Amino acid sequence: MQKRDSQVRSVCVVLLMAIIPLIGWAQDDELKPVTSKYAIRNATIIQAPGRTIQNGSVLIENGIIKAVGSSIAIPADAWIVDADSMFVYAGFISGLSNIGVAKPKEEDRKDDRKLTGNPSYERAGITPGALTRDMLNPEEKSVADFRKLGFTASHSVPHNGMIAGRGAIVLLGGANGKSMVVKDQSSMFSQLSGASGVYPNTVIGVMAKYRDLYRKASQAQAYQNRYNSNPNGMERPEVDATLEALYPVVSKQMPVMFKAEDVKDIMRVMALKRDLGFNLMLGEVKQGWDAIPTIQGSGSSVFLSLDLPEWKEEESKEEDTEEEDAELEDEKLTPEEEEEKALKERQMEMIKKYYTQAGAFQRNGVKFGISTMDVKSKDFKSNLLKVMENGLSADQALAALTTTPASILGVSNTMGTVEVGKMANLVVSDTAYFTKDANVRYVFVDGIKYDYEVKKKKNKKSNGGEAADASGVWSYTTETPQGNGSGTITITGSPGDYSGTITMSFNESTNDLNEIVVDGNNVTFSFQTNVGQDITIDISMDIDGDTFEGTLSVPEFGSFPMEGSREPEN
């Protein structure tokens, strides 16, 4: 057992040794992306919806796509990603989400009764000057959860508030919040929900307050412009940071991203747009099918939600054969049974509308992107496939995740397609992504590579029905763009009580392993080391007898393959 624990630690050491040179290059005031070369070769490349290259290659250098084609030259120093039979797509873009933005803690508010009708802007959820960039954290769980699905960028916005603040186009990776931002202050995020306990806390109240703020901001900006042009004889403008933060909306330099889930909210928001004249993006639309004619002529952009009600397969199938139907016709249902049957039919018809909504927008020529604000990451793929079964093709789904959001959000020059000169934001799947059995194998974010192993069935048993034995001393090697590393991982103890260490050849250090978990034949653990700064490295090993394959992952630098074997016991 001790030798196996040592082997596990050895694997971790090798991974760290390979990563250290990369981290050493980034010891400036802020971490910079790894400037390495990758060549993804022998893949089916979906450059954009309807544009495919068979047996092609993609060359990445310094975070940029340098070449794409079936016969490109691959530099000798490029790290090869053999993608035979795999598919390469542009990284997905979420049109509206809170990815990377920590949810604020609920505060225990005891409001003065005299102020509930006229609260401060902040208490009322009116913070148009708040910046998403100041709230970002690449360690937020949502970043990793959606990245492993193929998302590489997101239009992220603050949580809560009728005017919550300014959104930003962000990458799903980075050394810190600042480095995640691709396009700052891309929208003003708003919603029709007010703060609890104070005005405005009803939909009508929020709409009235929105009109009041907009008109005050418009008047204040006009006065400011006149004063700037010729202040002679004019009083100096009053300073109101909240109204000033709305100036870009009033002047149509910044669109408003309104969360509008159902047709009532859509119509209310559209009424605000008509009255006030701001540029509008509708986000997290869940029940918008009846509003399609109104949206069509409005010039508004749309992001449809994938937070959908549960679809029960047995409810969607024909319940009976023709013979059974004939028998049922002869049976008389009681009034209660008739009512229950009719209710189920109405419920199923309503649920189907959620899943056919994207197809309806597509048929009516309304372009849309996908919003992931409310959908759980674990439900995204299954919901997407079900939507596709109900009227959306693979190319149309790809457009909704890549080219359309890139166009709407104004980042088509840097992302959305697999083309030379664009940011290396890519997703690589082991078969066509828009199929049930597809698995994401690699994701590139700004040229940083993340590896994803195809998970084997849990609790895979061996040797008398027990999980794989992880104990022992494991010698390992790992491969990075800067060369190979090696070391040993030592694991001791018994299942549920493992401990261990890992060594790294680059500095002869020994590091303790943390949170060693054995799940079937998979072993995971982490360890910390210092390379001018403290870093945490995660290791995943898939054991097959006395050998293993796995990955070493370092935040902001990606994942790297590793392999090793258990040393014989003396």
ZAKOL-778675 format. One record per residue (C-alpha): residue number from 1; residue in one letter; x, y, z. Coordinates in steps of 0.5 Angstrom, whole numbers, plus 500, padded with zeros to 3 digits. Example, Ala and Ser with C-alpha at 12.3 -4.5 7.8 and 13.67 -1.06 7.14 Angstrom:
pos, code, xx, yy, zz
1, A, 525, 491, 516
2, S, 527, 498, 514
END
This chain:
pos, code, xx, yy, zz
1, M, 500, 500, 500
2, Q, 506, 505, 502
3, K, 509, 504, 495
4, R, 503, 505, 491
5, D, 502, 511, 495
6, S, 509, 513, 493
7, Q, 507, 512, 486
8, V, 501, 517, 486
9, R, 505, 522, 489
10, S, 511, 521, 484
11, V, 506, 522, 478
12, C, 504, 529, 482
13, V, 511, 531, 482
14, V, 512, 530, 475
15, L, 506, 534, 473
16, L, 509, 540, 477
17, M, 516, 539, 474
18, A, 513, 540, 467
19, I, 508, 546, 469
20, I, 514, 550, 473
21, P, 517, 552, 467
22, L, 511, 555, 465
23, I, 509, 558, 471
24, G, 516, 561, 472
25, W, 515, 565, 465
26, A, 509, 568, 468
27, Q, 512, 571, 474
28, D, 511, 579, 472
29, D, 506, 583, 476
30, E, 500, 579, 473
31, L, 500, 572, 470
32, K, 500, 572, 462
33, P, 498, 566, 458
34, V, 503, 561, 456
35, T, 506, 562, 449
36, S, 506, 555, 446
37, K, 505, 552, 440
38, Y, 499, 547, 439
39, A, 498, 543, 432
40, I, 491, 539, 432
41, R, 491, 534, 427
42, N, 487, 529, 423
43, A, 481, 532, 425
44, T, 474, 534, 422
45, I, 474, 542, 423
46, I, 467, 545, 423
47, Q, 470, 552, 421
48, A, 463, 555, 422
49, P, 456, 552, 420
50, G, 456, 549, 414
51, R, 463, 550, 413
52, T, 467, 543, 414
53, I, 475, 541, 413
54, Q, 476, 534, 413
55, N, 482, 531, 415
56, G, 485, 538, 417
57, S, 489, 541, 422
58, V, 489, 547, 426
59, L, 496, 551, 428
60, I, 495, 555, 435
61, E, 501, 560, 437
62, N, 501, 565, 443
63, G, 493, 564, 443
64, I, 492, 565, 436
65, I, 490, 561, 430
66, K, 496, 561, 426
67, A, 493, 556, 420
68, V, 487, 552, 419
69, G, 487, 547, 413
70, S, 488, 540, 410
71, S, 495, 541, 408
72, I, 498, 546, 413
73, A, 506, 546, 415
74, I, 507, 544, 422
75, P, 513, 547, 426
76, A, 517, 542, 429
77, D, 517, 545, 436
78, A, 509, 545, 436
79, W, 506, 540, 441
80, I, 502, 535, 437
81, V, 494, 534, 439
82, D, 493, 527, 435
83, A, 485, 528, 434
84, D, 484, 523, 429
85, S, 476, 522, 428
86, M, 475, 528, 433
87, F, 471, 534, 431
88, V, 474, 541, 432
89, Y, 469, 547, 433
90, A, 469, 554, 435
91, G, 469, 555, 443
92, F, 461, 556, 445
93, I, 459, 563, 447
94, S, 454, 564, 452
95, G, 449, 570, 451
96, L, 447, 571, 458
97, S, 450, 568, 464
98, N, 453, 569, 471
99, I, 459, 565, 470
100, G, 465, 567, 474
101, V, 461, 572, 478
102, A, 460, 570, 485
103, K, 453, 571, 488
104, P, 453, 576, 493
105, K, 451, 574, 500
106, E, 444, 576, 503
107, E, 444, 581, 508
108, D, 440, 582, 514
109, R, 437, 589, 512
110, K, 432, 592, 517
111, D, 430, 598, 513
112, D, 427, 605, 516
113, R, 420, 605, 515
114, K, 421, 612, 513
115, L, 426, 610, 507
116, T, 422, 604, 504
117, G, 418, 609, 500
118, N, 425, 612, 498
119, P, 431, 608, 499
120, S, 438, 609, 496
121, Y, 439, 607, 489
122, E, 444, 601, 492
123, R, 438, 599, 497
124, A, 433, 599, 491
125, G, 438, 595, 486
126, I, 439, 601, 482
127, T, 447, 600, 481
128, P, 448, 602, 473
129, G, 456, 603, 475
130, A, 457, 597, 478
131, L, 462, 593, 473
132, T, 462, 585, 472
133, R, 470, 586, 471
134, D, 470, 587, 479
135, M, 466, 581, 481
136, L, 470, 576, 476
137, N, 474, 570, 479
138, P, 476, 565, 475
139, E, 476, 560, 481
140, E, 468, 560, 481
141, K, 466, 553, 480
142, S, 461, 555, 474
143, V, 467, 557, 470
144, A, 470, 550, 470
145, D, 463, 547, 470
146, F, 461, 550, 463
147, R, 468, 550, 460
148, K, 468, 542, 460
149, L, 462, 543, 456
150, G, 465, 547, 451
151, F, 464, 554, 453
152, T, 470, 558, 452
153, A, 467, 565, 453
154, S, 461, 568, 456
155, H, 457, 575, 456
156, S, 457, 575, 464
157, V, 453, 580, 468
158, P, 452, 582, 476
159, H, 447, 578, 480
160, N, 440, 581, 482
161, G, 438, 588, 482
162, M, 433, 592, 477
163, I, 439, 595, 474
164, A, 444, 591, 476
165, G, 450, 594, 473
166, R, 455, 593, 466
167, G, 456, 586, 463
168, A, 462, 584, 460
169, I, 465, 579, 455
170, V, 469, 574, 459
171, L, 474, 568, 457
172, L, 472, 562, 461
173, G, 479, 562, 464
174, G, 485, 566, 466
175, A, 490, 568, 472
176, N, 485, 573, 475
177, G, 478, 577, 474
178, K, 482, 582, 470
179, S, 485, 577, 465
180, M, 478, 574, 463
181, V, 475, 580, 460
182, V, 475, 581, 453
183, K, 470, 586, 452
184, D, 469, 591, 458
185, Q, 462, 594, 459
186, S, 458, 591, 453
187, S, 451, 592, 456
188, M, 447, 594, 462
189, F, 444, 588, 465
190, S, 436, 590, 467
191, Q, 430, 586, 470
192, L, 423, 587, 472
193, S, 424, 585, 479
194, G, 425, 590, 484
195, A, 428, 589, 491
196, S, 424, 586, 497
197, G, 421, 591, 502
198, V, 422, 597, 499
199, Y, 420, 601, 493
200, P, 420, 599, 487
201, N, 418, 592, 489
202, T, 413, 590, 483
203, V, 413, 590, 476
204, I, 409, 596, 475
205, G, 413, 600, 480
206, V, 420, 597, 477
207, M, 417, 600, 470
208, A, 415, 607, 473
209, K, 422, 607, 476
210, Y, 426, 605, 470
211, R, 422, 611, 466
212, D, 423, 616, 471
213, L, 431, 614, 471
214, Y, 432, 614, 464
215, R, 428, 621, 463
216, K, 432, 624, 468
217, A, 439, 621, 465
218, S, 437, 624, 459
219, Q, 435, 631, 461
220, A, 442, 631, 465
221, Q, 446, 629, 459
222, A, 443, 634, 455
223, Y, 444, 639, 460
224, Q, 451, 637, 461
225, N, 452, 637, 454
226, R, 450, 644, 453
227, Y, 454, 646, 459
228, N, 460, 643, 456
229, S, 459, 647, 449
230, N, 458, 654, 453
231, P, 458, 654, 460
232, N, 457, 662, 460
233, G, 451, 664, 464
234, M, 449, 656, 466
235, E, 449, 653, 473
236, R, 454, 648, 474
237, P, 451, 641, 473
238, E, 449, 637, 479
239, V, 454, 631, 480
240, D, 449, 624, 480
241, A, 454, 618, 479
242, T, 448, 614, 478
243, L, 445, 618, 472
244, E, 451, 619, 469
245, A, 452, 611, 469
246, L, 446, 611, 464
247, Y, 449, 616, 459
248, P, 451, 611, 455
249, V, 444, 607, 455
250, V, 441, 614, 453
251, S, 446, 616, 447
252, K, 445, 608, 445
253, Q, 452, 607, 445
254, M, 451, 601, 450
255, P, 445, 596, 449
256, V, 440, 594, 455
257, M, 440, 587, 456
258, F, 434, 585, 459
259, K, 432, 579, 463
260, A, 425, 577, 460
261, E, 423, 570, 461
262, D, 416, 570, 459
263, V, 411, 573, 454
264, K, 408, 578, 459
265, D, 415, 580, 461
266, I, 417, 581, 453
267, M, 412, 585, 452
268, R, 413, 590, 458
269, V, 420, 591, 456
270, M, 418, 592, 449
271, A, 414, 597, 451
272, L, 419, 601, 455
273, K, 424, 600, 449
274, R, 418, 604, 445
275, D, 417, 609, 450
276, L, 425, 610, 451
277, G, 428, 608, 445
278, F, 434, 604, 448
279, N, 437, 599, 444
280, L, 435, 592, 447
281, M, 437, 585, 448
282, L, 432, 580, 450
283, G, 436, 575, 455
284, E, 434, 568, 458
285, V, 427, 568, 454
286, K, 423, 561, 456
287, Q, 416, 563, 453
288, G, 417, 567, 448
289, W, 414, 563, 442
290, D, 407, 568, 442
291, A, 412, 574, 442
292, I, 415, 572, 435
293, P, 411, 577, 431
294, T, 413, 583, 436
295, I, 420, 581, 436
296, Q, 421, 580, 429
297, G, 420, 588, 427
298, S, 423, 591, 433
299, G, 430, 590, 431
300, S, 432, 587, 438
301, S, 437, 581, 439
302, V, 435, 575, 443
303, F, 438, 569, 447
304, L, 434, 563, 449
305, S, 434, 560, 455
306, L, 436, 552, 456
307, D, 433, 552, 463
308, L, 427, 547, 461
309, P, 422, 544, 464
310, E, 423, 536, 465
311, W, 421, 532, 459
312, K, 418, 525, 461
313, E, 419, 520, 455
314, E, 413, 516, 457
315, E, 409, 522, 456
316, S, 411, 524, 449
317, K, 410, 517, 446
318, E, 404, 514, 443
319, E, 401, 511, 449
320, D, 397, 505, 445
321, T, 397, 502, 439
322, E, 391, 502, 434
323, E, 388, 496, 437
324, E, 389, 499, 444
325, D, 386, 505, 442
326, A, 380, 502, 439
327, E, 379, 498, 446
328, L, 380, 505, 450
329, E, 374, 508, 445
330, D, 369, 503, 448
331, E, 371, 505, 455
332, K, 367, 510, 458
333, L, 372, 515, 463
334, T, 369, 518, 469
335, P, 368, 526, 469
336, E, 374, 526, 474
337, E, 378, 522, 469
338, E, 376, 526, 463
339, E, 379, 532, 467
340, E, 385, 529, 469
341, K, 387, 526, 462
342, A, 385, 533, 459
343, L, 390, 537, 464
344, K, 395, 532, 462
345, E, 395, 533, 455
346, R, 395, 541, 456
347, Q, 401, 540, 461
348, M, 405, 536, 455
349, E, 403, 541, 450
350, M, 405, 547, 454
351, I, 412, 543, 455
352, K, 413, 541, 448
353, K, 412, 549, 446
354, Y, 419, 550, 451
355, Y, 423, 545, 447
356, T, 420, 547, 440
357, Q, 421, 554, 441
358, A, 428, 555, 438
359, G, 425, 551, 432
360, A, 420, 556, 431
361, F, 424, 562, 432
362, Q, 429, 559, 427
363, R, 423, 558, 422
364, N, 421, 565, 423
365, G, 427, 568, 421
366, V, 429, 571, 428
367, K, 436, 570, 429
368, F, 438, 568, 437
369, G, 443, 566, 441
370, I, 443, 561, 447
371, S, 443, 564, 455
372, T, 445, 559, 460
373, M, 444, 564, 466
374, D, 439, 559, 469
375, V, 440, 552, 466
376, K, 444, 547, 471
377, S, 451, 545, 467
378, K, 449, 538, 468
379, D, 442, 539, 464
380, F, 445, 543, 458
381, K, 447, 538, 453
382, S, 441, 533, 454
383, N, 436, 540, 454
384, L, 440, 542, 448
385, L, 439, 535, 444
386, K, 432, 535, 446
387, V, 431, 542, 443
388, M, 434, 539, 437
389, E, 430, 533, 436
390, N, 424, 538, 436
391, G, 426, 543, 430
392, L, 433, 545, 430
393, S, 439, 542, 426
394, A, 446, 541, 428
395, D, 448, 547, 424
396, Q, 443, 552, 427
397, A, 445, 549, 434
398, L, 452, 551, 432
399, A, 450, 558, 430
400, A, 446, 559, 436
401, L, 452, 558, 440
402, T, 458, 561, 436
403, T, 457, 566, 430
404, T, 450, 569, 432
405, P, 452, 571, 439
406, A, 459, 573, 437
407, S, 455, 578, 432
408, I, 450, 580, 437
409, L, 456, 582, 442
410, G, 460, 585, 437
411, V, 466, 580, 438
412, S, 466, 577, 431
413, N, 473, 579, 429
414, T, 476, 575, 435
415, M, 471, 569, 436
416, G, 466, 565, 433
417, T, 469, 561, 428
418, V, 475, 557, 427
419, E, 479, 562, 422
420, V, 486, 564, 422
421, G, 488, 570, 426
422, K, 482, 569, 431
423, M, 483, 567, 438
424, A, 484, 560, 440
425, N, 478, 558, 443
426, L, 476, 551, 441
427, V, 472, 545, 443
428, V, 475, 538, 441
429, S, 470, 532, 441
430, D, 471, 525, 440
431, T, 465, 525, 435
432, A, 460, 530, 432
433, Y, 459, 534, 438
434, F, 451, 535, 437
435, T, 450, 527, 438
436, K, 448, 523, 445
437, D, 455, 520, 445
438, A, 460, 525, 444
439, N, 465, 527, 449
440, V, 469, 533, 450
441, R, 476, 531, 450
442, Y, 480, 538, 449
443, V, 478, 545, 450
444, F, 482, 551, 448
445, V, 481, 558, 452
446, D, 486, 563, 449
447, G, 491, 558, 447
448, I, 491, 555, 454
449, K, 489, 547, 453
450, Y, 485, 543, 458
451, D, 484, 536, 457
452, Y, 478, 532, 459
453, E, 478, 524, 460
454, V, 472, 520, 458
455, K, 470, 518, 465
456, K, 469, 510, 465
457, K, 463, 507, 469
458, K, 464, 509, 476
459, N, 465, 503, 481
460, K, 469, 499, 476
461, K, 471, 493, 481
462, S, 477, 489, 481
463, N, 480, 483, 485
464, G, 475, 480, 488
465, G, 470, 486, 487
466, E, 474, 491, 491
467, A, 476, 498, 487
468, A, 483, 498, 484
469, D, 489, 498, 489
470, A, 492, 505, 489
471, S, 497, 504, 494
472, G, 505, 503, 492
473, V, 510, 507, 489
474, W, 509, 510, 482
475, S, 514, 512, 477
476, Y, 511, 517, 472
477, T, 512, 522, 466
478, T, 509, 528, 464
479, E, 509, 532, 457
480, T, 508, 539, 456
481, P, 510, 544, 451
482, Q, 517, 546, 455
483, G, 519, 538, 455
484, N, 518, 532, 459
485, G, 518, 531, 467
486, S, 518, 525, 471
487, G, 518, 523, 478
488, T, 515, 519, 483
489, I, 508, 518, 487
490, T, 508, 514, 493
491, I, 501, 512, 496
492, T, 500, 509, 503
493, G, 494, 507, 507
494, S, 488, 503, 505
495, P, 481, 506, 502
496, G, 478, 512, 505
497, D, 485, 513, 509
498, Y, 490, 514, 504
499, S, 496, 519, 505
500, G, 502, 520, 500
501, T, 507, 524, 497
502, I, 510, 527, 490
503, T, 517, 528, 488
504, M, 519, 533, 483
505, S, 525, 532, 479
506, F, 526, 540, 477
507, N, 527, 542, 485
508, E, 528, 535, 488
509, S, 522, 538, 493
510, T, 517, 533, 496
511, N, 510, 535, 497
512, D, 504, 532, 501
513, L, 498, 529, 497
514, N, 491, 532, 499
515, E, 484, 529, 498
516, I, 486, 522, 495
517, V, 480, 519, 493
518, V, 479, 512, 489
519, D, 473, 511, 485
520, G, 473, 505, 482
521, N, 480, 505, 478
522, N, 480, 513, 478
523, V, 485, 516, 483
524, T, 485, 523, 484
525, F, 488, 528, 489
526, S, 492, 535, 489
527, F, 498, 538, 492
528, Q, 501, 545, 493
529, T, 508, 547, 492
530, N, 511, 554, 491
531, V, 514, 557, 485
532, G, 515, 564, 487
533, Q, 508, 563, 489
534, D, 503, 558, 492
535, I, 500, 554, 487
536, T, 495, 548, 487
537, I, 496, 542, 482
538, D, 490, 537, 481
539, I, 492, 530, 479
540, S, 487, 524, 476
541, M, 490, 517, 474
542, D, 486, 512, 471
543, I, 489, 505, 474
544, D, 490, 499, 469
545, G, 493, 494, 474
546, D, 500, 496, 475
547, T, 500, 502, 470
548, F, 496, 508, 469
549, E, 494, 514, 464
550, G, 492, 521, 467
551, T, 492, 528, 467
552, L, 496, 534, 471
553, S, 492, 540, 471
554, V, 494, 547, 473
555, P, 489, 553, 474
556, E, 490, 558, 468
557, F, 495, 554, 465
558, G, 491, 548, 463
559, S, 492, 540, 463
560, F, 497, 536, 461
561, P, 498, 528, 460
562, M, 501, 523, 464
563, E, 503, 516, 465
564, G, 506, 511, 469
565, S, 507, 505, 472
566, R, 507, 502, 479
567, E, 514, 500, 482
568, P, 515, 492, 484
569, E, 515, 491, 491
570, N, 522, 489, 494
END
